[in-house]
Amino acid sequence: MLRTIKWIFWGAVWLIFAAFLHYTLPQRDIVRIVNTYEERQDLGDWTRMFWSVPDDQSEGLINRDVQFIQALRANDRPIVYRNEDTGWRWPPYFKFDTANLYTEANDAISTQAEPRWFMVTHYGWRNEFLSIFPNAVAIEAVEGPDAPKGVPWVTVIVLVLLGMVLWAIIARWRRFKRRRIDPAVEDFEAAIDERRAGIVGWFSGKRKDRR
């Protein structure tokens, strides 16, 4: 039972960590931009965590105007991006060019008859039920809907560095456990066994005396 609880706990921890990485690391979509607009969004509930907080003043706001970019994928599935600065906050994209990106998106609008395709780099998720939108970071023109997205070097480098850090932590923990914890546990178990043997011997002696 305890082993099952342990596996469930660590499974949940790694699942949350994987979701955090998936939300934070950059992703790329090849889309056709069809429209841009600006809309006032309420930020009063718990979903505020999925919106950027670019300055200290906006932390006290209940709502604010947010720019959006509407697009269609090659299979005609819609995707809507928000366009917000990240500033110096997390995630560390250091995005300060919201106005420039909005201008580029407006210039990139095309029709189904004469499509123009763009690769949108973004982070975050799209969830219609919770009204969550990925944040567009960059827009780049590509030749067509099947254009290669390239190697996600940022993601690769981050994952490699995280793997190295985790490996170092696990190696040091195992070394510490082998040198300090395991001997202490063995000494404790030996003391318990010795005490148990003494108690058993004492009861055995009592029984003999009664005879």
C-alpha positions as CSV (number, residue, x, y, z in Angstrom):
1,M,0.0,0.0,0.0
2,L,2.8,2.5,1.0
3,R,4.7,1.6,-2.2
4,T,1.6,2.4,-4.3
5,I,1.1,5.7,-2.5
6,K,4.7,6.5,-3.2
7,W,4.4,5.8,-6.9
8,I,1.2,7.8,-7.1
9,F,2.9,10.8,-5.4
10,W,6.0,10.8,-7.5
11,G,3.9,10.2,-10.6
12,A,1.8,13.3,-9.8
13,V,5.0,15.3,-9.1
14,W,6.6,14.4,-12.5
15,L,3.2,15.0,-14.3
16,I,3.0,18.5,-12.9
17,F,6.6,19.1,-13.8
18,A,6.1,17.9,-17.4
19,A,3.0,20.1,-17.7
20,F,5.0,23.1,-16.4
21,L,7.7,22.5,-19.1
22,H,5.1,22.0,-21.8
23,Y,3.4,25.3,-20.9
24,T,6.6,27.2,-20.6
25,L,8.8,26.0,-23.4
26,P,8.4,27.5,-26.9
27,Q,6.2,25.8,-29.5
28,R,5.8,26.5,-33.2
29,D,2.7,26.5,-35.4
30,I,2.4,27.1,-39.1
31,V,-0.8,29.1,-39.7
32,R,-2.6,31.5,-41.9
33,I,-3.4,34.7,-40.0
34,V,-7.0,35.9,-40.7
35,N,-7.6,38.7,-38.2
36,T,-6.4,40.7,-35.2
37,Y,-8.5,42.4,-32.5
38,E,-8.4,43.9,-29.1
39,E,-10.7,42.8,-26.3
40,R,-11.1,43.7,-22.6
41,Q,-10.5,40.6,-20.4
42,D,-11.6,40.1,-16.8
43,L,-8.7,39.0,-14.6
44,G,-10.4,38.5,-11.3
45,D,-10.5,34.6,-11.0
46,W,-7.9,31.9,-10.7
47,T,-7.2,31.9,-14.4
48,R,-5.3,35.1,-14.0
49,M,-2.2,33.0,-13.6
50,F,-2.4,32.2,-17.4
51,W,-2.1,35.9,-18.3
52,S,1.0,38.0,-18.4
53,V,1.7,40.6,-15.7
54,P,4.0,43.0,-17.4
55,D,4.1,45.8,-14.8
56,D,3.3,46.4,-11.2
57,Q,0.3,48.6,-12.0
58,S,-1.5,45.8,-13.8
59,E,-1.3,43.5,-10.7
60,G,-4.1,45.5,-9.1
61,L,-6.3,45.6,-12.2
62,I,-9.4,43.5,-12.4
63,N,-9.5,43.7,-16.2
64,R,-7.5,45.1,-19.1
65,D,-7.4,45.3,-22.9
66,V,-5.6,42.4,-24.5
67,Q,-4.6,42.0,-28.2
68,F,-5.4,38.8,-30.0
69,I,-4.3,37.2,-33.2
70,Q,-6.7,34.8,-35.0
71,A,-5.3,32.2,-37.3
72,L,-6.1,28.9,-39.1
73,R,-4.0,25.9,-39.4
74,A,-3.5,24.0,-42.7
75,N,-6.4,21.7,-41.7
76,D,-8.6,24.7,-41.2
77,R,-8.7,24.3,-37.4
78,P,-8.7,27.7,-35.7
79,I,-6.2,28.9,-33.2
80,V,-6.2,32.2,-31.3
81,Y,-3.1,33.7,-29.7
82,R,-2.9,36.5,-27.2
83,N,-0.2,39.2,-27.7
84,E,1.2,40.3,-24.4
85,D,4.6,41.4,-23.1
86,T,6.3,39.2,-20.6
87,G,8.8,41.8,-19.5
88,W,11.4,40.6,-17.0
89,R,9.0,38.2,-15.4
90,W,8.4,34.4,-15.9
91,P,8.6,32.8,-18.4
92,P,11.8,34.5,-19.4
93,Y,11.1,35.4,-23.0
94,F,11.8,39.1,-22.3
95,K,9.1,40.2,-24.8
96,F,8.7,43.9,-25.0
97,D,7.6,44.3,-28.6
98,T,3.8,43.7,-28.4
99,A,3.0,46.7,-30.5
100,N,5.5,45.6,-33.2
101,L,4.2,42.1,-33.2
102,Y,0.7,43.3,-33.5
103,T,1.7,45.4,-36.6
104,E,3.4,42.4,-38.2
105,A,0.3,40.3,-37.6
106,N,-1.9,42.8,-39.2
107,D,0.4,43.0,-42.2
108,A,0.4,39.2,-42.4
109,I,-3.4,38.8,-42.7
110,S,-4.4,36.9,-45.9
111,T,-7.5,35.3,-47.4
112,Q,-8.3,31.7,-48.3
113,A,-8.0,32.6,-52.0
114,E,-4.5,34.0,-51.6
115,P,-3.1,32.4,-48.5
116,R,0.1,33.5,-46.8
117,W,1.7,31.2,-44.3
118,F,3.6,32.1,-41.1
119,M,5.3,30.3,-38.3
120,V,4.1,31.6,-35.0
121,T,6.4,30.9,-32.0
122,H,4.4,30.9,-28.8
123,Y,4.2,29.4,-25.3
124,G,1.2,28.3,-23.3
125,W,-2.0,26.4,-24.0
126,R,-5.3,27.0,-25.8
127,N,-8.4,26.0,-23.8
128,E,-11.8,27.2,-24.9
129,F,-13.6,26.2,-21.7
130,L,-11.2,28.2,-19.4
131,S,-10.6,30.9,-22.0
132,I,-6.8,30.3,-22.0
133,F,-4.8,31.5,-24.9
134,P,-1.1,30.9,-25.9
135,N,1.0,34.0,-26.0
136,A,2.6,34.7,-29.4
137,V,6.3,35.6,-29.2
138,A,7.4,35.8,-32.8
139,I,6.0,35.6,-36.4
140,E,8.0,34.5,-39.3
141,A,7.0,34.0,-43.0
142,V,7.3,30.5,-44.4
143,E,6.9,29.1,-47.9
144,G,3.8,27.0,-47.2
145,P,1.8,24.9,-44.7
146,D,4.3,22.0,-44.9
147,A,7.4,24.1,-44.4
148,P,9.8,22.6,-41.8
149,K,9.6,24.1,-38.4
150,G,13.3,23.6,-37.7
151,V,15.1,22.1,-34.7
152,P,13.7,23.5,-31.4
153,W,17.1,24.3,-30.0
154,V,15.8,26.2,-27.0
155,T,13.8,23.3,-25.9
156,V,16.6,20.8,-26.6
157,I,19.1,22.9,-24.6
158,V,16.7,23.5,-21.7
159,L,15.9,19.8,-21.4
160,V,19.6,18.8,-21.6
161,L,20.5,21.2,-18.9
162,L,17.6,20.1,-16.7
163,G,18.6,16.5,-17.3
164,M,22.2,17.3,-16.2
165,V,20.9,19.1,-13.1
166,L,18.6,16.3,-12.1
167,W,21.3,13.7,-12.7
168,A,23.7,15.6,-10.5
169,I,21.1,16.0,-7.7
170,I,20.2,12.3,-7.9
171,A,23.9,11.2,-7.9
172,R,24.7,13.4,-4.9
173,W,21.6,12.2,-3.1
174,R,22.5,8.5,-3.6
175,R,26.0,9.2,-2.4
176,F,24.7,11.0,0.7
177,K,22.2,8.2,1.3
178,R,24.9,5.5,0.9
179,R,27.3,7.3,3.3
180,R,25.0,8.8,5.9
181,I,21.5,7.5,5.8
182,D,22.1,3.8,5.1
183,P,24.6,3.3,7.9
184,A,22.3,5.1,10.3
185,V,19.4,2.9,9.3
186,E,21.5,-0.2,9.7
187,D,22.7,0.9,13.1
188,F,19.1,1.6,14.1
189,E,17.9,-1.8,12.9
190,A,20.7,-3.5,14.6
191,A,19.8,-1.7,17.9
192,I,16.2,-2.7,17.5
193,D,17.2,-6.3,16.8
194,E,19.4,-6.3,19.8
195,R,16.7,-4.8,22.0
196,R,14.2,-7.3,20.7
197,A,16.6,-10.2,21.4
198,G,17.1,-8.9,24.9
199,I,13.4,-8.7,25.5
200,V,12.8,-12.2,24.2
201,G,15.6,-13.5,26.3
202,W,14.2,-11.8,29.4
203,F,10.8,-13.3,28.8
204,S,12.4,-16.7,28.2
205,G,14.3,-16.4,31.5
206,K,11.1,-15.5,33.3
207,R,9.3,-18.5,32.0
208,K,12.2,-20.8,33.1
209,D,12.1,-19.3,36.6
210,R,8.4,-20.0,36.9
211,R,9.0,-23.6,36.0
